[in-house]
Amino acid sequence: ICAGMLKEFLVRYVILGHSERRQYQLEGDPLIAKKAAAALAASLKPIVCVGEKLEDRETGKTELVVETQVRGSLAGLTKAQMEETVIAYEPVWAIGTGKTATTQQAQDVHAFIRRVLAQMFDDATARRVRIQYGGSVKPSNARELMSQPDVDGALVGGASLTVRDFADIVKNSI
């Protein structure tokens, strides 16, 4: 799929770096950075996914993995381009497993991502970037997750396939 095809269907956002693409298509940070630049050049807003596997979390490597992905996947973007980019923190260990990061775990990683963005760009840019949480968002946890200061929204996966669940997530997020 190319950007022109997406634009033809009035698509405004494109998800890049999803864990399944990283795992099964072996997409790495340099390719994701190229795709983000191409999306922005086509006036599409990239949603760049980052997140650690369970073994990374258990061995204390969450920040190392997430920082590497953030820096690599956003390499070469200007401040203005970064402000048009969304980041989705998706702990791989919480996708489709029914496990969810605690509210504090999600907030801690989101705040860490914002600090990395401040180092890469500046504080003002880091504050303007939307950082979403995307690890098993459900009606039962949406309100608490969305109440965190650095969680700016949700990238909803499986729960979006059930109308009632998705509607409840939206209702619980406001």
Beta strands, then each sheet from edge to edge (+ up, - down):
strand 1: 13-16
strand 2: 45-50
strand 3: 86-89
strand 4: 130-133
sheet 1: 1+ 2+ 3+ 4+
end
